[in-house]
Amino acid sequence: MTEDKLVKVLFAFHSDALEEWTIETMWCETVDQEKGHYKLENIPFYAPFAYNDLVFAEYDEDEGMLTYRETIAYSGHSTIQVVLMDSANSTNEIITMLETLGVKIEKFKDGYFVIDIPPSLNYKPINNELKNLAEKEIIDYAESCLDDKHQFQIT
């Protein structure tokens, strides 16, 4: 992918965690500029979307940039937000351990990161590990965007 195909898109959404409307800008690949179709190239830190989701965005005069309007197609990826609760544990150690399960992770800051679960992975073993860490009060996590396939794997 060439860099000229990447654009920033603004996503405005209500955050349940923050209990307020908030915004996040993310890199998207231009799929069809005329139709306003863009593919998410980030793992969202807060927004309830997933890597590779196809979205419709258009230029918004008030925002001064491309702005998300609706999701066109879901990618099958899931996004999990993780907060480190126990400072005795290293964020990097937990990330390394989770990466052995096949996930991709983006660290926002020490103590907070997001996990991308691709459609090819079974979410059950990942979910079991997250539950185990949460029960030990090492982390807390939220399934901010859980694909139906991944949801079915844990029910």
Phi and psi restraints in degrees (value plus and minus 20) as a CYANA .aco file:
   2 THR   PHI    -107.0   -67.0
   2 THR   PSI     130.8   170.8
   3 GLU   PHI     -82.6   -42.6
   3 GLU   PSI     -47.9    -7.9
   4 ASP   PHI     -91.2   -51.2
   4 ASP   PSI     -30.5     9.5
   5 LYS   PHI    -108.2   -68.2
   5 LYS   PSI     -30.3     9.7
   6 LEU   PHI    -110.4   -70.4
   6 LEU   PSI     112.2   152.2
   7 VAL   PHI    -156.1  -116.1
   7 VAL   PSI     135.4   175.4
   8 LYS   PHI    -108.1   -68.1
   8 LYS   PSI     115.1   155.1
   9 VAL   PHI    -144.6  -104.6
   9 VAL   PSI     115.4   155.4
  10 LEU   PHI    -109.0   -69.0
  10 LEU   PSI     111.1   151.1
  11 PHE   PHI    -136.2   -96.2
  11 PHE   PSI      99.4   139.4
  12 ALA   PHI    -126.3   -86.3
  12 ALA   PSI     112.9   152.9
  13 PHE   PHI    -177.5  -137.5
  13 PHE   PSI     141.5   181.5
  14 HIS   PHI    -109.4   -69.4
  14 HIS   PSI     102.6   142.6
  15 SER   PHI    -112.4   -72.4
  15 SER   PSI      98.8   138.8
  16 ASP   PHI     -86.3   -46.3
  16 ASP   PSI     -56.2   -16.2
  17 ALA   PHI     -85.8   -45.8
  17 ALA   PSI     -63.3   -23.3
  18 LEU   PHI    -109.4   -69.4
  18 LEU   PSI     -32.7     7.3
  19 GLU   PHI      35.8    75.8
  19 GLU   PSI      22.3    62.3
  20 GLU   PHI    -181.8  -141.8
  20 GLU   PSI     144.0   184.0
  21 TRP   PHI     -93.3   -53.3
  21 TRP   PSI     117.3   157.3
  22 THR   PHI    -165.0  -125.0
  22 THR   PSI     152.3   192.3
  23 ILE   PHI    -149.8  -109.8
  23 ILE   PSI     133.3   173.3
  24 GLU   PHI    -163.6  -123.6
  24 GLU   PSI     113.4   153.4
  25 THR   PHI    -122.6   -82.6
  25 THR   PSI     118.8   158.8
  26 MET   PHI    -156.6  -116.6
  26 MET   PSI     132.6   172.6
  27 TRP   PHI     -95.1   -55.1
  27 TRP   PSI     115.9   155.9
  28 CYS   PHI    -153.4  -113.4
  28 CYS   PSI     127.8   167.8
  29 GLU   PHI    -108.0   -68.0
  29 GLU   PSI     113.3   153.3
  30 THR   PHI     -92.5   -52.5
  30 THR   PSI      97.6   137.6
  31 VAL   PHI    -115.1   -75.1
  31 VAL   PSI     -69.3   -29.3
  32 ASP   PHI    -170.2  -130.2
  32 ASP   PSI      78.1   118.1
  33 GLN   PHI     -82.0   -42.0
  33 GLN   PSI     -59.1   -19.1
  34 GLU   PHI     -82.4   -42.4
  34 GLU   PSI     -58.3   -18.3
  35 LYS   PHI    -105.2   -65.2
  35 LYS   PSI     -31.3     8.7
  36 GLY   PHI      57.0    97.0
  36 GLY   PSI       9.3    49.3
  37 HIS   PHI    -118.1   -78.1
  37 HIS   PSI     109.5   149.5
  38 TYR   PHI    -158.1  -118.1
  38 TYR   PSI     125.5   165.5
  39 LYS   PHI    -130.0   -90.0
  39 LYS   PSI     107.1   147.1
  40 LEU   PHI     -82.4   -42.4
  40 LEU   PSI     106.0   146.0
  41 GLU   PHI    -131.4   -91.4
  41 GLU   PSI     -12.6    27.4
  42 ASN   PHI    -136.4   -96.4
  42 ASN   PSI     139.8   179.8
  43 ILE   PHI    -110.5   -70.5
  43 ILE   PSI      95.9   135.9
  44 PRO   PHI     -81.0   -41.0
  44 PRO   PSI     116.3   156.3
  45 PHE   PHI     -97.1   -57.1
  45 PHE   PSI     -58.1   -18.1
  46 TYR   PHI    -149.9  -109.9
  46 TYR   PSI     -52.0   -12.0
  47 ALA   PHI     -87.7   -47.7
  47 ALA   PSI     123.1   163.1
  48 PRO   PHI    -102.4   -62.4
  48 PRO   PSI      41.2    81.2
  49 PHE   PHI    -152.9  -112.9
  49 PHE   PSI     157.1   197.1
  50 ALA   PHI    -153.5  -113.5
  50 ALA   PSI     135.7   175.7
  51 TYR   PHI     -72.0   -32.0
  51 TYR   PSI     116.3   156.3
  52 ASN   PHI      52.4    92.4
  52 ASN   PSI     -15.1    24.9
  53 ASP   PHI     -79.4   -39.4
  53 ASP   PSI     122.1   162.1
  54 LEU   PHI    -116.7   -76.7
  54 LEU   PSI     103.6   143.6
  55 VAL   PHI    -144.7  -104.7
  55 VAL   PSI     138.5   178.5
  56 PHE   PHI    -121.4   -81.4
  56 PHE   PSI     107.9   147.9
  57 ALA   PHI    -157.5  -117.5
  57 ALA   PSI     129.1   169.1
  58 GLU   PHI    -158.6  -118.6
  58 GLU   PSI     140.5   180.5
  59 TYR   PHI     -88.7   -48.7
  59 TYR   PSI     110.6   150.6
  60 ASP   PHI    -131.5   -91.5
  60 ASP   PSI      99.8   139.8
  61 GLU   PHI     -80.1   -40.1
  61 GLU   PSI     -62.8   -22.8
  62 ASP   PHI     -84.2   -44.2
  62 ASP   PSI     -60.4   -20.4
  63 GLU   PHI    -103.4   -63.4
  63 GLU   PSI     -44.0    -4.0
  64 GLY   PHI      54.4    94.4
  64 GLY   PSI       3.6    43.6
  65 MET   PHI    -183.7  -143.7
  65 MET   PSI     152.0   192.0
  66 LEU   PHI     -80.3   -40.3
  66 LEU   PSI     115.6   155.6
  67 THR   PHI    -152.2  -112.2
  67 THR   PSI     113.0   153.0
  68 TYR   PHI     -78.7   -38.7
  68 TYR   PSI     116.7   156.7
  69 ARG   PHI    -138.2   -98.2
  69 ARG   PSI     -63.5   -23.5
  70 GLU   PHI    -182.6  -142.6
  70 GLU   PSI     140.6   180.6
  71 THR   PHI    -109.5   -69.5
  71 THR   PSI     108.9   148.9
  72 ILE   PHI    -108.9   -68.9
  72 ILE   PSI     -65.2   -25.2
  73 ALA   PHI    -169.8  -129.8
  73 ALA   PSI     115.7   155.7
  74 TYR   PHI    -104.5   -64.5
  74 TYR   PSI     123.0   163.0
  75 SER   PHI    -103.4   -63.4
  75 SER   PSI     -39.0     1.0
  76 GLY   PHI      72.3   112.3
  76 GLY   PSI     -26.3    13.7
  77 HIS   PHI     -99.9   -59.9
  77 HIS   PSI     138.5   178.5
  78 SER   PHI    -145.1  -105.1
  78 SER   PSI     131.2   171.2
  79 THR   PHI    -140.7  -100.7
  79 THR   PSI     107.6   147.6
  80 ILE   PHI    -140.8  -100.8
  80 ILE   PSI     110.7   150.7
  81 GLN   PHI    -119.2   -79.2
  81 GLN   PSI     113.8   153.8
  82 VAL   PHI    -148.3  -108.3
  82 VAL   PSI     112.3   152.3
  83 VAL   PHI    -138.1   -98.1
  83 VAL   PSI     109.7   149.7
  84 LEU   PHI     -97.3   -57.3
  84 LEU   PSI     103.1   143.1
  85 MET   PHI    -118.6   -78.6
  85 MET   PSI     -43.4    -3.4
  86 ASP   PHI    -134.3   -94.3
  86 ASP   PSI      87.4   127.4
  87 SER   PHI     -88.4   -48.4
  87 SER   PSI     -30.4     9.6
  88 ALA   PHI     -91.6   -51.6
  88 ALA   PSI     -37.6     2.4
  89 ASN   PHI    -118.9   -78.9
  89 ASN   PSI     128.9   168.9
  90 SER   PHI    -110.7   -70.7
  90 SER   PSI     111.8   151.8
  91 THR   PHI     -76.7   -36.7
  91 THR   PSI     -63.3   -23.3
  92 ASN   PHI     -83.6   -43.6
  92 ASN   PSI     -57.5   -17.5
  93 GLU   PHI     -85.0   -45.0
  93 GLU   PSI     -61.8   -21.8
  94 ILE   PHI     -87.7   -47.7
  94 ILE   PSI     -61.2   -21.2
  95 ILE   PHI     -80.4   -40.4
  95 ILE   PSI     -67.6   -27.6
  96 THR   PHI     -79.0   -39.0
  96 THR   PSI     -63.6   -23.6
  97 MET   PHI     -83.1   -43.1
  97 MET   PSI     -64.6   -24.6
  98 LEU   PHI     -87.6   -47.6
  98 LEU   PSI     -55.7   -15.7
  99 GLU   PHI     -83.3   -43.3
  99 GLU   PSI     -46.5    -6.5
 100 THR   PHI     -85.8   -45.8
 100 THR   PSI     -36.4     3.6
 101 LEU   PHI    -106.4   -66.4
 101 LEU   PSI     -21.2    18.8
 102 GLY   PHI      79.6   119.6
 102 GLY   PSI     -16.1    23.9
 103 VAL   PHI    -105.4   -65.4
 103 VAL   PSI     143.5   183.5
 104 LYS   PHI    -127.4   -87.4
 104 LYS   PSI     123.3   163.3
 105 ILE   PHI    -152.5  -112.5
 105 ILE   PSI     119.3   159.3
 106 GLU   PHI    -139.5   -99.5
 106 GLU   PSI     104.8   144.8
 107 LYS   PHI    -110.0   -70.0
 107 LYS   PSI     105.3   145.3
 108 PHE   PHI    -103.8   -63.8
 108 PHE   PSI     -68.9   -28.9
 109 LYS   PHI    -180.5  -140.5
 109 LYS   PSI     149.7   189.7
 110 ASP   PHI     -79.8   -39.8
 110 ASP   PSI     105.6   145.6
 111 GLY   PHI      77.8   117.8
 111 GLY   PSI     -24.4    15.6
 112 TYR   PHI    -167.7  -127.7
 112 TYR   PSI     107.6   147.6
 113 PHE   PHI    -170.7  -130.7
 113 PHE   PSI     145.9   185.9
 114 VAL   PHI    -142.7  -102.7
 114 VAL   PSI     129.0   169.0
 115 ILE   PHI    -135.0   -95.0
 115 ILE   PSI     114.4   154.4
 116 ASP   PHI    -124.7   -84.7
 116 ASP   PSI     104.7   144.7
 117 ILE   PHI    -129.9   -89.9
 117 ILE   PSI      90.8   130.8
 118 PRO   PHI     -89.5   -49.5
 118 PRO   PSI     139.1   179.1
 119 PRO   PHI     -80.2   -40.2
 119 PRO   PSI     -44.5    -4.5
 120 SER   PHI     -94.8   -54.8
 120 SER   PSI     -35.7     4.3
 121 LEU   PHI    -111.0   -71.0
 121 LEU   PSI     124.8   164.8
 122 ASN   PHI    -100.9   -60.9
 122 ASN   PSI     103.7   143.7
 123 TYR   PHI     -95.2   -55.2
 123 TYR   PSI     -41.8    -1.8
 124 LYS   PHI     -74.5   -34.5
 124 LYS   PSI     -72.0   -32.0
 125 PRO   PHI     -84.5   -44.5
 125 PRO   PSI     -53.0   -13.0
 126 ILE   PHI     -88.3   -48.3
 126 ILE   PSI     -66.2   -26.2
 127 ASN   PHI     -80.8   -40.8
 127 ASN   PSI     -60.6   -20.6
 128 ASN   PHI     -80.4   -40.4
 128 ASN   PSI     -62.6   -22.6
 129 GLU   PHI     -87.3   -47.3
 129 GLU   PSI     -61.5   -21.5
 130 LEU   PHI     -82.2   -42.2
 130 LEU   PSI     -64.5   -24.5
 131 LYS   PHI     -81.0   -41.0
 131 LYS   PSI     -62.8   -22.8
 132 ASN   PHI     -80.1   -40.1
 132 ASN   PSI     -66.7   -26.7
 133 LEU   PHI     -85.4   -45.4
 133 LEU   PSI     -56.9   -16.9
 134 ALA   PHI     -89.4   -49.4
 134 ALA   PSI     -61.0   -21.0
 135 GLU   PHI     -82.2   -42.2
 135 GLU   PSI     -52.0   -12.0
 136 LYS   PHI    -102.8   -62.8
 136 LYS   PSI     -18.4    21.6
 137 GLU   PHI      39.1    79.1
 137 GLU   PSI      12.4    52.4
 138 ILE   PHI    -106.0   -66.0
 138 ILE   PSI     -58.5   -18.5
 139 ILE   PHI    -155.0  -115.0
 139 ILE   PSI     148.1   188.1
 140 ASP   PHI    -150.2  -110.2
 140 ASP   PSI     132.2   172.2
 141 TYR   PHI    -166.7  -126.7
 141 TYR   PSI     138.5   178.5
 142 ALA   PHI    -154.2  -114.2
 142 ALA   PSI     116.7   156.7
 143 GLU   PHI    -109.4   -69.4
 143 GLU   PSI      62.3   102.3
 144 SER   PHI     -89.9   -49.9
 144 SER   PSI     -46.4    -6.4
 145 CYS   PHI    -171.1  -131.1
 145 CYS   PSI      75.6   115.6
 146 LEU   PHI    -127.4   -87.4
 146 LEU   PSI      97.6   137.6
 147 ASP   PHI     -83.7   -43.7
 147 ASP   PSI     130.3   170.3
 148 ASP   PHI     -75.7   -35.7
 148 ASP   PSI     -61.3   -21.3
 149 LYS   PHI     -81.0   -41.0
 149 LYS   PSI     -65.4   -25.4
 150 HIS   PHI     -87.3   -47.3
 150 HIS   PSI     -57.8   -17.8
 151 GLN   PHI     -81.7   -41.7
 151 GLN   PSI     -63.2   -23.2
 152 PHE   PHI     -82.2   -42.2
 152 PHE   PSI     -52.8   -12.8
 153 GLN   PHI     -89.8   -49.8
 153 GLN   PSI     -38.0     2.0
 154 ILE   PHI    -131.7   -91.7
 154 ILE   PSI     -15.9    24.1
